[in-house]
Amino acid sequence: MRMFNCLKLGTNLLGAGMLAAIVAAPAHAEDTAKVAAIVKGLDNPFFQTMQKGIEEQAKANGVNVSVQAAANMGDATGQADRLTAMAMQDFDCYLVNPISVSNLVQALVPVAQKKKPIVNIDSTIDPEQAKAAGFAVSTYIGTDNVAAGALAGEEMLKLVPKGSKVALVAGIIG
């Protein structure tokens, strides 16, 4: 039942419509989950909104949540250090939003050793690196960025005249 709360929180957080596919039975009041969440730097408004969404959905679903964030979008080591500290505490599951595909892998080893669910949100953890470290992510909830980019490109083609010059602004590498 505690896995239900973790997956429900992660699913609700991102507004995904797949909750019914994940949920086998409703959680009971006496089965309140304790969830750890680690997100990217709150110097980015998107991740401020993510933190707010996690906290609001936890409250709405009767889940106790502790949210930690990297100091900034480039603080991969600090984010991993925060997760390492959270991994030593007694949480039922972990929501992780890594800065890079690898920065949280080692910090998740003790989580996996305790057989706690790991819900990877928004930015993926490299599955090969996770496997090499001896664990697998329980589930990933996020956007297919390749498909989203294709949709954005198709829409842009409708909006600009043929032959227009378009600039591509990259996000965080990795």
FENHU-V18759 format. One record per backbone hydrogen bond with DSSP energy under -1.0 kcal/mol. NH is the residue of the N-H (numbers start at 1). CO is the residue of the C=O. Records with the same first field share a line. If there is no record, write none. Layout:
NH = CO, CO
This chain:
5 = 1
6 = 2
7 = 3
8 = 4
9 = 5
10 = 6
11 = 7
12 = 8
13 = 9
14 = 10
15 = 12
16 = 11
22 = 18
23 = 19
31 = 28
35 = 64
36 = 93
37 = 66
38 = 95
39 = 68
44 = 41
48 = 44
49 = 45
50 = 46
51 = 47
52 = 48
53 = 49
54 = 50
55 = 51
56 = 52
57 = 53
58 = 54
59 = 55
60 = 56
61 = 57
62 = 59
63 = 58
64 = 33
66 = 35
68 = 37
70 = 39
75 = 72
76 = 74
79 = 75
80 = 76
81 = 77
82 = 78
83 = 79
84 = 80
85 = 81
86 = 82
87 = 83
89 = 86
91 = 89
92 = 34
93 = 34
94 = 117
95 = 36
96 = 119
97 = 38
105 = 102
108 = 104
112 = 108
113 = 109
114 = 110
115 = 112
116 = 111
119 = 94
120 = 139
121 = 96
122 = 141
123 = 121
126 = 101
130 = 126
131 = 127
132 = 128
133 = 129
134 = 131
135 = 130
138 = 118
139 = 118
141 = 120
145 = 143
148 = 144
149 = 145
150 = 146
151 = 147
152 = 148
153 = 149
154 = 150
155 = 151
156 = 152
157 = 153
159 = 155
160 = 156
164 = 161
